[in-house]
């Protein structure tokens, strides 16, 4: 049996497209976070608005962390591999869900567990 964990299953063109998408998302989320942080410093919203703002800030932080981790995995050569079974995640899945860390089979298993 061949060990495919270190065999690239994505072409350099596919990896470049995914890298560009991840970087664009990271830039967009970083701008969003800056705007949200500016709003928090304003502090003139009602309590409901303030809570929504804090939730949005937390979501933006989480997205930035996930995007940064995906870019780190890409640089390390582990991006696009299932974190559970290490099978290659198909390009079509990554194009739709660039932060996917599980192949479809493992994702289904985790959702039913």
Biopython code that builds the backbone (N, CA, C, O; Angstrom):
import numpy as np
from Bio.PDB.StructureBuilder import StructureBuilder

atoms = [
    (1, "UNK", "N", (0.844, -1.187, 0.000)),
    (1, "UNK", "CA", (0.000, 0.000, 0.000)),
    (1, "UNK", "C", (0.887, 1.247, 0.000)),
    (1, "UNK", "O", (1.855, 1.317, 0.757)),
    (2, "UNK", "N", (0.568, 2.215, -0.831)),
    (2, "UNK", "CA", (1.356, 3.433, -0.978)),
    (2, "UNK", "C", (0.904, 4.483, 0.023)),
    (2, "UNK", "O", (-0.292, 4.698, 0.220)),
    (3, "UNK", "N", (1.869, 5.132, 0.650)),
    (3, "UNK", "CA", (1.575, 6.221, 1.585)),
    (3, "UNK", "C", (1.339, 7.486, 0.768)),
    (3, "UNK", "O", (2.269, 8.017, 0.161)),
    (4, "UNK", "N", (0.093, 7.971, 0.751)),
    (4, "UNK", "CA", (-0.255, 9.143, -0.068)),
    (4, "UNK", "C", (-0.304, 10.432, 0.738)),
    (4, "UNK", "O", (-0.685, 11.476, 0.208)),
    (5, "UNK", "N", (0.074, 10.377, 2.001)),
    (5, "UNK", "CA", (-0.019, 11.573, 2.845)),
    (5, "UNK", "C", (0.849, 12.719, 2.334)),
    (5, "UNK", "O", (0.487, 13.887, 2.476)),
    (6, "UNK", "N", (1.983, 12.390, 1.746)),
    (6, "UNK", "CA", (2.888, 13.446, 1.299)),
    (6, "UNK", "C", (2.878, 13.614, -0.213)),
    (6, "UNK", "O", (3.650, 14.402, -0.759)),
    (7, "UNK", "N", (2.016, 12.883, -0.880)),
    (7, "UNK", "CA", (1.869, 13.014, -2.322)),
    (7, "UNK", "C", (0.866, 14.113, -2.611)),
    (7, "UNK", "O", (-0.277, 14.031, -2.162)),
    (8, "UNK", "N", (1.266, 15.148, -3.356)),
    (8, "UNK", "CA", (0.320, 16.222, -3.658)),
    (8, "UNK", "C", (-0.853, 15.692, -4.496)),
    (8, "UNK", "O", (-0.649, 14.989, -5.486)),
    (9, "UNK", "N", (-2.039, 16.025, -4.101)),
    (9, "UNK", "CA", (-3.216, 15.621, -4.871)),
    (9, "UNK", "C", (-3.851, 16.822, -5.559)),
    (9, "UNK", "O", (-4.800, 16.676, -6.329)),
    (10, "UNK", "N", (-3.322, 18.004, -5.278)),
    (10, "UNK", "CA", (-3.805, 19.231, -5.912)),
    (10, "UNK", "C", (-2.691, 19.783, -6.796)),
    (10, "UNK", "O", (-1.517, 19.753, -6.426)),
    (11, "UNK", "N", (-3.069, 20.279, -7.952)),
    (11, "UNK", "CA", (-2.068, 20.861, -8.855)),
    (11, "UNK", "C", (-1.600, 22.209, -8.318)),
    (11, "UNK", "O", (-2.239, 22.799, -7.446)),
    (12, "UNK", "N", (-0.491, 22.680, -8.843)),
    (12, "UNK", "CA", (0.018, 23.990, -8.420)),
    (12, "UNK", "C", (-0.967, 25.101, -8.781)),
    (12, "UNK", "O", (-1.076, 26.090, -8.057)),
    (13, "UNK", "N", (-1.679, 24.947, -9.888)),
    (13, "UNK", "CA", (-2.687, 25.938, -10.292)),
    (13, "UNK", "C", (-3.849, 25.930, -9.293)),
    (13, "UNK", "O", (-4.331, 26.989, -8.890)),
    (14, "UNK", "N", (-4.293, 24.742, -8.897)),
    (14, "UNK", "CA", (-5.380, 24.645, -7.916)),
    (14, "UNK", "C", (-4.941, 25.238, -6.586)),
    (14, "UNK", "O", (-5.690, 25.993, -5.967)),
    (15, "UNK", "N", (-3.734, 24.905, -6.140)),
    (15, "UNK", "CA", (-3.232, 25.448, -4.876)),
    (15, "UNK", "C", (-3.128, 26.966, -4.923)),
    (15, "UNK", "O", (-3.459, 27.640, -3.948)),
    (16, "UNK", "N", (-2.673, 27.509, -6.046)),
    (16, "UNK", "CA", (-2.572, 28.969, -6.182)),
    (16, "UNK", "C", (-3.954, 29.618, -6.117)),
    (16, "UNK", "O", (-4.122, 30.653, -5.473)),
    (17, "UNK", "N", (-4.936, 29.020, -6.777)),
    (17, "UNK", "CA", (-6.303, 29.562, -6.733)),
    (17, "UNK", "C", (-6.848, 29.537, -5.314)),
    (17, "UNK", "O", (-7.477, 30.499, -4.874)),
    (18, "UNK", "N", (-6.615, 28.452, -4.601)),
    (18, "UNK", "CA", (-7.088, 28.348, -3.219)),
    (18, "UNK", "C", (-6.350, 29.324, -2.310)),
    (18, "UNK", "O", (-6.960, 29.941, -1.437)),
    (19, "UNK", "N", (-5.046, 29.466, -2.509)),
    (19, "UNK", "CA", (-4.249, 30.417, -1.718)),
    (19, "UNK", "C", (-4.772, 31.832, -1.919)),
    (19, "UNK", "O", (-4.941, 32.581, -0.957)),
    (20, "UNK", "N", (-5.026, 32.195, -3.168)),
    (20, "UNK", "CA", (-5.531, 33.536, -3.467)),
    (20, "UNK", "C", (-6.891, 33.759, -2.808)),
    (20, "UNK", "O", (-7.138, 34.823, -2.240)),
    (21, "UNK", "N", (-7.762, 32.772, -2.882)),
    (21, "UNK", "CA", (-9.081, 32.875, -2.260)),
    (21, "UNK", "C", (-8.953, 33.043, -0.747)),
    (21, "UNK", "O", (-9.630, 33.886, -0.159)),
    (22, "UNK", "N", (-8.098, 32.254, -0.121)),
    (22, "UNK", "CA", (-7.897, 32.357, 1.324)),
    (22, "UNK", "C", (-7.335, 33.727, 1.701)),
    (22, "UNK", "O", (-7.779, 34.331, 2.677)),
    (23, "UNK", "N", (-6.369, 34.215, 0.938)),
    (23, "UNK", "CA", (-5.775, 35.516, 1.231)),
    (23, "UNK", "C", (-6.791, 36.647, 1.063)),
    (23, "UNK", "O", (-6.821, 37.582, 1.863)),
    (24, "UNK", "N", (-7.625, 36.559, 0.020)),
    (24, "UNK", "CA", (-8.658, 37.583, -0.175)),
    (24, "UNK", "C", (-9.669, 37.555, 0.970)),
    (24, "UNK", "O", (-10.085, 38.606, 1.457)),
    (25, "UNK", "N", (-10.062, 36.365, 1.396)),
    (25, "UNK", "CA", (-10.987, 36.261, 2.526)),
    (25, "UNK", "C", (-10.357, 36.825, 3.792)),
    (25, "UNK", "O", (-11.023, 37.511, 4.567)),
    (26, "UNK", "N", (-9.072, 36.538, 4.005)),
    (26, "UNK", "CA", (-8.376, 37.049, 5.183)),
    (26, "UNK", "C", (-8.328, 38.574, 5.163)),
    (26, "UNK", "O", (-8.573, 39.211, 6.188)),
    (27, "UNK", "N", (-8.020, 39.158, 4.029)),
    (27, "UNK", "CA", (-7.990, 40.619, 3.914)),
    (27, "UNK", "C", (-9.369, 41.221, 4.178)),
    (27, "UNK", "O", (-9.490, 42.233, 4.867)),
    (28, "UNK", "N", (-10.411, 40.587, 3.623)),
    (28, "UNK", "CA", (-11.780, 41.074, 3.810)),
    (28, "UNK", "C", (-12.176, 40.995, 5.286)),
    (28, "UNK", "O", (-12.754, 41.940, 5.822)),
    (29, "UNK", "N", (-11.872, 39.885, 5.938)),
    (29, "UNK", "CA", (-12.220, 39.725, 7.357)),
    (29, "UNK", "C", (-11.407, 40.671, 8.240)),
    (29, "UNK", "O", (-11.915, 41.167, 9.246)),
    (30, "UNK", "N", (-10.168, 40.919, 7.878)),
    (30, "UNK", "CA", (-9.341, 41.840, 8.653)),
    (30, "UNK", "C", (-9.901, 43.260, 8.570)),
    (30, "UNK", "O", (-9.956, 43.970, 9.574)),
    (31, "UNK", "N", (-10.316, 43.673, 7.368)),
    (31, "UNK", "CA", (-10.967, 44.988, 7.220)),
    (31, "UNK", "C", (-12.253, 45.040, 8.037)),
    (31, "UNK", "O", (-12.526, 46.029, 8.718)),
    (32, "UNK", "N", (-13.038, 43.974, 7.964)),
    (32, "UNK", "CA", (-14.292, 43.910, 8.726)),
    (32, "UNK", "C", (-14.013, 44.054, 10.224)),
    (32, "UNK", "O", (-14.714, 44.787, 10.921)),
    (33, "UNK", "N", (-12.995, 43.360, 10.712)),
    (33, "UNK", "CA", (-12.665, 43.434, 12.132)),
    (33, "UNK", "C", (-12.242, 44.845, 12.524)),
    (33, "UNK", "O", (-12.646, 45.341, 13.575)),
    (34, "UNK", "N", (-11.430, 45.496, 11.689)),
    (34, "UNK", "CA", (-11.033, 46.880, 11.985)),
    (34, "UNK", "C", (-12.247, 47.795, 12.080)),
    (34, "UNK", "O", (-12.336, 48.629, 12.981)),
    (35, "UNK", "N", (-13.196, 47.631, 11.133)),
    (35, "UNK", "CA", (-14.406, 48.449, 11.144)),
    (35, "UNK", "C", (-15.239, 48.182, 12.402)),
    (35, "UNK", "O", (-15.755, 49.110, 13.025)),
    (36, "UNK", "N", (-15.361, 46.911, 12.763)),
    (36, "UNK", "CA", (-16.134, 46.554, 13.957)),
    (36, "UNK", "C", (-15.470, 47.097, 15.223)),
    (36, "UNK", "O", (-16.147, 47.582, 16.130)),
    (37, "UNK", "N", (-14.145, 47.011, 15.274)),
    (37, "UNK", "CA", (-13.440, 47.530, 16.443)),
    (37, "UNK", "C", (-13.602, 49.041, 16.546)),
    (37, "UNK", "O", (-13.697, 49.580, 17.649)),
    (38, "UNK", "N", (-13.635, 49.722, 15.422)),
    (38, "UNK", "CA", (-13.870, 51.168, 15.431)),
    (38, "UNK", "C", (-15.260, 51.461, 15.993)),
    (38, "UNK", "O", (-15.438, 52.419, 16.745)),
    (39, "UNK", "N", (-16.242, 50.639, 15.629)),
    (39, "UNK", "CA", (-17.596, 50.817, 16.159)),
    (39, "UNK", "C", (-17.643, 50.577, 17.661)),
    (39, "UNK", "O", (-18.382, 51.258, 18.371)),
    (40, "UNK", "N", (-16.865, 49.619, 18.156)),
    (40, "UNK", "CA", (-16.882, 49.350, 19.602)),
    (40, "UNK", "C", (-16.300, 50.522, 20.375)),
    (40, "UNK", "O", (-16.708, 50.792, 21.505)),
    (41, "UNK", "N", (-15.349, 51.215, 19.765)),
    (41, "UNK", "CA", (-14.758, 52.372, 20.441)),
    (41, "UNK", "C", (-15.722, 53.550, 20.468)),
    (41, "UNK", "O", (-15.638, 54.410, 21.345)),
    (42, "UNK", "N", (-16.645, 53.586, 19.498)),
    (42, "UNK", "CA", (-17.664, 54.628, 19.448)),
    (42, "UNK", "C", (-18.592, 54.475, 20.661)),
    (42, "UNK", "O", (-18.885, 55.452, 21.351)),
    (43, "UNK", "N", (-19.054, 53.234, 20.914)),
    (43, "UNK", "CA", (-19.845, 52.930, 22.095)),
    (43, "UNK", "C", (-21.178, 53.627, 22.205)),
    (43, "UNK", "O", (-21.699, 53.748, 23.314)),
    (44, "UNK", "N", (-21.760, 54.093, 21.112)),
    (44, "UNK", "CA", (-23.002, 54.853, 21.200)),
    (44, "UNK", "C", (-24.241, 54.013, 20.909)),
    (44, "UNK", "O", (-25.339, 54.564, 20.833)),
    (45, "UNK", "N", (-24.102, 52.689, 20.743)),
    (45, "UNK", "CA", (-25.242, 51.850, 20.391)),
    (45, "UNK", "C", (-26.068, 51.439, 21.586)),
    (45, "UNK", "O", (-25.629, 51.554, 22.730)),
    (46, "UNK", "N", (-27.272, 50.956, 21.313)),
    (46, "UNK", "CA", (-28.134, 50.408, 22.352)),
    (46, "UNK", "C", (-27.561, 49.066, 22.789)),
    (46, "UNK", "O", (-26.671, 48.522, 22.135)),
    (47, "UNK", "N", (-28.075, 48.532, 23.903)),
    (47, "UNK", "CA", (-27.574, 47.266, 24.435)),
    (47, "UNK", "C", (-27.666, 46.132, 23.421)),
    (47, "UNK", "O", (-26.726, 45.348, 23.291)),
    (48, "UNK", "N", (-28.797, 46.029, 22.692)),
    (48, "UNK", "CA", (-28.955, 44.975, 21.695)),
    (48, "UNK", "C", (-27.911, 45.122, 20.587)),
    (48, "UNK", "O", (-27.319, 44.138, 20.142)),
    (49, "UNK", "N", (-27.698, 46.352, 20.155)),
    (49, "UNK", "CA", (-26.718, 46.616, 19.100)),
    (49, "UNK", "C", (-25.315, 46.294, 19.602)),
    (49, "UNK", "O", (-24.497, 45.746, 18.864)),
    (50, "UNK", "N", (-25.046, 46.631, 20.837)),
    (50, "UNK", "CA", (-23.738, 46.376, 21.436)),
    (50, "UNK", "C", (-23.454, 44.875, 21.482)),
    (50, "UNK", "O", (-22.351, 44.440, 21.149)),
    (51, "UNK", "N", (-24.446, 44.086, 21.893)),
    (51, "UNK", "CA", (-24.264, 42.632, 21.943)),
    (51, "UNK", "C", (-24.042, 42.057, 20.545)),
    (51, "UNK", "O", (-23.176, 41.200, 20.363)),
    (52, "UNK", "N", (-24.802, 42.510, 19.568)),
    (52, "UNK", "CA", (-24.608, 42.061, 18.186)),
    (52, "UNK", "C", (-23.213, 42.413, 17.696)),
    (52, "UNK", "O", (-22.576, 41.620, 17.002)),
    (53, "UNK", "N", (-22.741, 43.588, 18.052)),
    (53, "UNK", "CA", (-21.414, 44.034, 17.658)),
    (53, "UNK", "C", (-20.341, 43.128, 18.264)),
    (53, "UNK", "O", (-19.393, 42.747, 17.578)),
    (54, "UNK", "N", (-20.486, 42.787, 19.530)),
    (54, "UNK", "CA", (-19.518, 41.915, 20.186)),
    (54, "UNK", "C", (-19.511, 40.517, 19.573)),
    (54, "UNK", "O", (-18.451, 39.912, 19.410)),
    (55, "UNK", "N", (-20.686, 40.010, 19.235)),
    (55, "UNK", "CA", (-20.778, 38.712, 18.564)),
    (55, "UNK", "C", (-20.088, 38.777, 17.203)),
    (55, "UNK", "O", (-19.382, 37.845, 16.819)),
    (56, "UNK", "N", (-20.289, 39.862, 16.485)),
    (56, "UNK", "CA", (-19.656, 40.034, 15.171)),
    (56, "UNK", "C", (-18.136, 40.120, 15.294)),
    (56, "UNK", "O", (-17.415, 39.565, 14.465)),
    (57, "UNK", "N", (-17.652, 40.802, 16.310)),
    (57, "UNK", "CA", (-16.207, 40.898, 16.542)),
    (57, "UNK", "C", (-15.641, 39.514, 16.824)),
    (57, "UNK", "O", (-14.601, 39.146, 16.278)),
    (58, "UNK", "N", (-16.316, 38.745, 17.672)),
    (58, "UNK", "CA", (-15.848, 37.394, 17.992)),
    (58, "UNK", "C", (-15.843, 36.507, 16.746)),
    (58, "UNK", "O", (-14.905, 35.736, 16.540)),
    (59, "UNK", "N", (-16.877, 36.610, 15.920)),
    (59, "UNK", "CA", (-16.953, 35.814, 14.691)),
    (59, "UNK", "C", (-15.830, 36.204, 13.726)),
    (59, "UNK", "O", (-15.235, 35.338, 13.084)),
    (60, "UNK", "N", (-15.544, 37.484, 13.625)),
    (60, "UNK", "CA", (-14.467, 37.945, 12.742)),
    (60, "UNK", "C", (-13.112, 37.431, 13.235)),
    (60, "UNK", "O", (-12.283, 36.998, 12.436)),
    (61, "UNK", "N", (-12.890, 37.480, 14.551)),
    (61, "UNK", "CA", (-11.653, 36.934, 15.129)),
    (61, "UNK", "C", (-11.514, 35.451, 14.803)),
    (61, "UNK", "O", (-10.444, 34.995, 14.399)),
    (62, "UNK", "N", (-12.595, 34.703, 14.980)),
    (62, "UNK", "CA", (-12.592, 33.261, 14.721)),
    (62, "UNK", "C", (-12.281, 32.980, 13.240)),
    (62, "UNK", "O", (-11.491, 32.090, 12.926)),
    (63, "UNK", "N", (-12.904, 33.742, 12.344)),
    (63, "UNK", "CA", (-12.674, 33.562, 10.910)),
    (63, "UNK", "C", (-11.222, 33.862, 10.546)),
    (63, "UNK", "O", (-10.615, 33.133, 9.760)),
    (64, "UNK", "N", (-10.668, 34.925, 11.111)),
    (64, "UNK", "CA", (-9.275, 35.279, 10.846)),
    (64, "UNK", "C", (-8.341, 34.171, 11.324)),
    (64, "UNK", "O", (-7.379, 33.826, 10.637)),
    (65, "UNK", "N", (-8.621, 33.619, 12.491)),
    (65, "UNK", "CA", (-7.817, 32.515, 13.021)),
    (65, "UNK", "C", (-7.875, 31.303, 12.100)),
    (65, "UNK", "O", (-6.846, 30.707, 11.784)),
    (66, "UNK", "N", (-9.084, 30.939, 11.669)),
    (66, "UNK", "CA", (-9.244, 29.784, 10.782)),
    (66, "UNK", "C", (-8.557, 30.003, 9.434)),
    (66, "UNK", "O", (-7.925, 29.089, 8.906)),
    (67, "UNK", "N", (-8.677, 31.193, 8.882)),
    (67, "UNK", "CA", (-8.036, 31.502, 7.607)),
    (67, "UNK", "C", (-6.516, 31.478, 7.736)),
    (67, "UNK", "O", (-5.825, 30.966, 6.855)),
    (68, "UNK", "N", (-5.999, 32.025, 8.818)),
    (68, "UNK", "CA", (-4.559, 32.017, 9.061)),
    (68, "UNK", "C", (-4.049, 30.590, 9.204)),
    (68, "UNK", "O", (-2.993, 30.247, 8.674)),
    (69, "UNK", "N", (-4.804, 29.755, 9.924)),
    (69, "UNK", "CA", (-4.409, 28.351, 10.077)),
    (69, "UNK", "C", (-4.422, 27.632, 8.726)),
    (69, "UNK", "O", (-3.537, 26.821, 8.454)),
    (70, "UNK", "N", (-5.401, 27.915, 7.888)),
    (70, "UNK", "CA", (-5.468, 27.296, 6.560)),
    (70, "UNK", "C", (-4.259, 27.713, 5.721)),
    (70, "UNK", "O", (-3.656, 26.878, 5.046)),
    (71, "UNK", "N", (-3.906, 28.994, 5.759)),
    (71, "UNK", "CA", (-2.731, 29.462, 5.023)),
    (71, "UNK", "C", (-1.453, 28.827, 5.579)),
    (71, "UNK", "O", (-0.537, 28.519, 4.817)),
    (72, "UNK", "N", (-1.384, 28.631, 6.897)),
    (72, "UNK", "CA", (-0.226, 27.954, 7.501)),
    (72, "UNK", "C", (-0.138, 26.501, 7.021)),
    (72, "UNK", "O", (0.949, 26.010, 6.715)),
    (73, "UNK", "N", (-1.290, 25.816, 6.958)),
    (73, "UNK", "CA", (-1.311, 24.434, 6.455)),
    (73, "UNK", "C", (-0.892, 24.397, 4.985)),
    (73, "UNK", "O", (-0.197, 23.476, 4.555)),
    (74, "UNK", "N", (-1.314, 25.393, 4.224)),
    (74, "UNK", "CA", (-0.936, 25.459, 2.821)),
    (74, "UNK", "C", (0.584, 25.602, 2.700)),
    (74, "UNK", "O", (1.214, 24.925, 1.888)),
    (75, "UNK", "N", (1.159, 26.480, 3.507)),
    (75, "UNK", "CA", (2.609, 26.685, 3.483)),
    (75, "UNK", "C", (3.358, 25.424, 3.931)),
    (75, "UNK", "O", (4.448, 25.139, 3.436)),
    (76, "UNK", "N", (2.773, 24.680, 4.859)),
    (76, "UNK", "CA", (3.405, 23.464, 5.375)),
    (76, "UNK", "C", (3.202, 22.255, 4.466)),
    (76, "UNK", "O", (3.832, 21.214, 4.653)),
    (77, "UNK", "N", (2.320, 22.401, 3.483)),
    (77, "UNK", "CA", (2.054, 21.297, 2.566)),
    (77, "UNK", "C", (1.019, 20.315, 3.064)),
    (77, "UNK", "O", (0.864, 19.235, 2.492)),
    (78, "UNK", "N", (0.302, 20.672, 4.127)),
    (78, "UNK", "CA", (-0.715, 19.765, 4.674)),
    (78, "UNK", "C", (-2.132, 20.208, 4.349)),
    (78, "UNK", "O", (-3.090, 19.508, 4.680)),
    (79, "UNK", "N", (-2.277, 21.345, 3.714)),
    (79, "UNK", "CA", (-3.604, 21.850, 3.346)),
    (79, "UNK", "C", (-4.235, 20.898, 2.334)),
    (79, "UNK", "O", (-3.555, 20.396, 1.439)),
    (80, "UNK", "N", (-5.521, 20.655, 2.476)),
    (80, "UNK", "CA", (-6.231, 19.799, 1.532)),
    (80, "UNK", "C", (-6.176, 18.330, 1.889)),
    (80, "UNK", "O", (-6.598, 17.477, 1.108)),
    (81, "UNK", "N", (-5.653, 18.032, 3.074)),
    (81, "UNK", "CA", (-5.631, 16.663, 3.581)),
    (81, "UNK", "C", (-6.574, 16.591, 4.773)),
    (81, "UNK", "O", (-6.591, 17.484, 5.619)),
    (82, "UNK", "N", (-7.346, 15.532, 4.829)),
    (82, "UNK", "CA", (-8.275, 15.330, 5.939)),
    (82, "UNK", "C", (-7.483, 15.232, 7.243)),
    (82, "UNK", "O", (-6.516, 14.475, 7.329)),
    (83, "UNK", "N", (-7.889, 15.989, 8.242)),
    (83, "UNK", "CA", (-7.171, 15.978, 9.514)),
    (83, "UNK", "C", (-7.421, 14.693, 10.297)),
    (83, "UNK", "O", (-6.733, 14.424, 11.282)),
    (84, "UNK", "N", (-8.398, 13.899, 9.867)),
    (84, "UNK", "CA", (-8.673, 12.634, 10.548)),
    (84, "UNK", "C", (-7.999, 11.455, 9.846)),
    (84, "UNK", "O", (-7.214, 10.731, 10.457)),
    (85, "UNK", "N", (-8.305, 11.266, 8.574)),
    (85, "UNK", "CA", (-7.803, 10.084, 7.856)),
    (85, "UNK", "C", (-6.641, 10.394, 6.915)),
    (85, "UNK", "O", (-6.033, 9.476, 6.363)),
    (86, "UNK", "N", (-6.328, 11.669, 6.727)),
    (86, "UNK", "CA", (-5.244, 12.167, 5.883)),
    (86, "UNK", "C", (-5.468, 11.936, 4.385)),
    (86, "UNK", "O", (-4.541, 12.105, 3.593)),
    (87, "UNK", "N", (-6.679, 11.554, 3.991)),
    (87, "UNK", "CA", (-6.995, 11.426, 2.568)),
    (87, "UNK", "C", (-7.038, 12.822, 1.948)),
    (87, "UNK", "O", (-7.286, 13.813, 2.635)),
    (88, "UNK", "N", (-6.794, 12.884, 0.652)),
    (88, "UNK", "CA", (-6.868, 14.157, -0.045)),
    (88, "UNK", "C", (-8.307, 14.638, -0.140)),
    (88, "UNK", "O", (-9.205, 13.875, -0.498)),
    (89, "UNK", "N", (-8.522, 15.908, 0.183)),
    (89, "UNK", "CA", (-9.845, 16.515, 0.047)),
    (89, "UNK", "C", (-9.942, 17.038, -1.385)),
    (89, "UNK", "O", (-9.073, 17.796, -1.816)),
    (90, "UNK", "N", (-10.976, 16.653, -2.130)),
    (90, "UNK", "CA", (-11.081, 17.069, -3.534)),
    (90, "UNK", "C", (-11.120, 18.592, -3.698)),
    (90, "UNK", "O", (-11.664, 19.313, -2.862)),
    (91, "UNK", "N", (-10.528, 19.053, -4.795)),
    (91, "UNK", "CA", (-10.480, 20.479, -5.109)),
    (91, "UNK", "C", (-11.878, 21.097, -5.118)),
    (91, "UNK", "O", (-12.065, 22.202, -4.610)),
    (92, "UNK", "N", (-12.862, 20.398, -5.690)),
    (92, "UNK", "CA", (-14.224, 20.942, -5.744)),
    (92, "UNK", "C", (-14.764, 21.238, -4.351)),
    (92, "UNK", "O", (-15.440, 22.248, -4.155)),
    (93, "UNK", "N", (-14.478, 20.376, -3.385)),
    (93, "UNK", "CA", (-14.919, 20.616, -2.001)),
    (93, "UNK", "C", (-14.180, 21.818, -1.414)),
    (93, "UNK", "O", (-14.789, 22.665, -0.760)),
    (94, "UNK", "N", (-12.878, 21.893, -1.643)),
    (94, "UNK", "CA", (-12.092, 23.003, -1.108)),
    (94, "UNK", "C", (-12.474, 24.333, -1.751)),
    (94, "UNK", "O", (-12.420, 25.379, -1.103)),
    (95, "UNK", "N", (-12.858, 24.292, -3.016)),
    (95, "UNK", "CA", (-13.280, 25.531, -3.692)),
    (95, "UNK", "C", (-14.548, 26.075, -3.044)),
    (95, "UNK", "O", (-14.705, 27.286, -2.888)),
    (96, "UNK", "N", (-15.454, 25.167, -2.666)),
    (96, "UNK", "CA", (-16.705, 25.577, -2.022)),
    (96, "UNK", "C", (-16.485, 25.901, -0.547)),
    (96, "UNK", "O", (-17.028, 26.877, -0.030)),
    (97, "UNK", "N", (-15.685, 25.075, 0.125)),
    (97, "UNK", "CA", (-15.407, 25.233, 1.552)),
    (97, "UNK", "C", (-13.896, 25.236, 1.772)),
    (97, "UNK", "O", (-13.328, 24.224, 2.182)),
    (98, "UNK", "N", (-13.242, 26.369, 1.502)),
    (98, "UNK", "CA", (-11.780, 26.397, 1.580)),
    (98, "UNK", "C", (-11.213, 26.120, 2.974)),
    (98, "UNK", "O", (-10.025, 25.828, 3.110)),
    (99, "UNK", "N", (-12.041, 26.207, 3.995)),
    (99, "UNK", "CA", (-11.567, 25.916, 5.351)),
    (99, "UNK", "C", (-11.830, 24.474, 5.765)),
    (99, "UNK", "O", (-11.588, 24.103, 6.914)),
    (100, "UNK", "N", (-12.323, 23.661, 4.838)),
    (100, "UNK", "CA", (-12.635, 22.259, 5.154)),
    (100, "UNK", "C", (-11.381, 21.556, 5.660)),
    (100, "UNK", "O", (-10.317, 21.635, 5.047)),
    (101, "UNK", "N", (-11.525, 20.869, 6.786)),
    (101, "UNK", "CA", (-10.410, 20.119, 7.360)),
    (101, "UNK", "C", (-10.666, 18.622, 7.314)),
    (101, "UNK", "O", (-9.786, 17.822, 7.632)),
    (102, "UNK", "N", (-11.886, 18.247, 6.915)),
    (102, "UNK", "CA", (-12.254, 16.838, 6.856)),
    (102, "UNK", "C", (-12.738, 16.479, 5.455)),
    (102, "UNK", "O", (-13.355, 17.298, 4.774)),
    (103, "UNK", "N", (-12.455, 15.250, 5.032)),
    (103, "UNK", "CA", (-13.031, 14.757, 3.790)),
    (103, "UNK", "C", (-14.529, 14.550, 4.033)),
    (103, "UNK", "O", (-14.982, 14.593, 5.176)),
    (104, "UNK", "N", (-15.279, 14.330, 2.991)),
    (104, "UNK", "CA", (-16.734, 14.198, 3.126)),
    (104, "UNK", "C", (-17.098, 13.019, 4.027)),
    (104, "UNK", "O", (-17.998, 13.132, 4.859)),
    (105, "UNK", "N", (-16.406, 11.889, 3.870)),
    (105, "UNK", "CA", (-16.715, 10.709, 4.691)),
    (105, "UNK", "C", (-16.503, 11.000, 6.175)),
    (105, "UNK", "O", (-17.368, 10.691, 6.995)),
    (106, "UNK", "N", (-15.382, 11.580, 6.519)),
    (106, "UNK", "CA", (-15.102, 11.899, 7.925)),
    (106, "UNK", "C", (-16.038, 12.993, 8.436)),
    (106, "UNK", "O", (-16.448, 12.962, 9.597)),
    (107, "UNK", "N", (-16.376, 13.948, 7.591)),
    (107, "UNK", "CA", (-17.320, 15.013, 7.978)),
    (107, "UNK", "C", (-18.677, 14.405, 8.324)),
    (107, "UNK", "O", (-19.287, 14.767, 9.330)),
    (108, "UNK", "N", (-19.142, 13.493, 7.496)),
    (108, "UNK", "CA", (-20.434, 12.830, 7.767)),
    (108, "UNK", "C", (-20.375, 12.050, 9.076)),
    (108, "UNK", "O", (-21.307, 12.101, 9.878)),
    (109, "UNK", "N", (-19.284, 11.334, 9.286)),
    (109, "UNK", "CA", (-19.139, 10.583, 10.536)),
    (109, "UNK", "C", (-19.142, 11.502, 11.752)),
    (109, "UNK", "O", (-19.738, 11.174, 12.779)),
    (110, "UNK", "N", (-18.481, 12.646, 11.641)),
    (110, "UNK", "CA", (-18.420, 13.567, 12.782)),
    (110, "UNK", "C", (-19.779, 14.203, 13.063)),
    (110, "UNK", "O", (-20.089, 14.523, 14.211)),
    (111, "UNK", "N", (-20.586, 14.387, 12.025)),
    (111, "UNK", "CA", (-21.913, 14.985, 12.203)),
    (111, "UNK", "C", (-22.908, 14.006, 12.812)),
    (111, "UNK", "O", (-23.881, 14.429, 13.437)),
    (112, "UNK", "N", (-22.687, 12.716, 12.644)),
    (112, "UNK", "CA", (-23.605, 11.723, 13.192)),
    (112, "UNK", "C", (-23.152, 11.198, 14.545)),
    (112, "UNK", "O", (-23.886, 10.473, 15.216)),
    (113, "UNK", "N", (-21.950, 11.565, 14.940)),
    (113, "UNK", "CA", (-21.414, 11.084, 16.226)),
    (113, "UNK", "C", (-22.001, 11.838, 17.391)),
    (113, "UNK", "O", (-21.660, 11.561, 18.541)),
]
sb = StructureBuilder()
sb.init_structure("model")
sb.init_model(0)
sb.init_chain("A")
sb.init_seg("    ")
for serial, (resi, resn, name, xyz) in enumerate(atoms, 1):
    if name == "N":
        sb.init_residue(resn, " ", resi, " ")
    sb.init_atom(name, np.array(xyz, "f"), 0.0, 1.0, " ", f" {name:<3s}", serial, name[0])
structure = sb.get_structure()
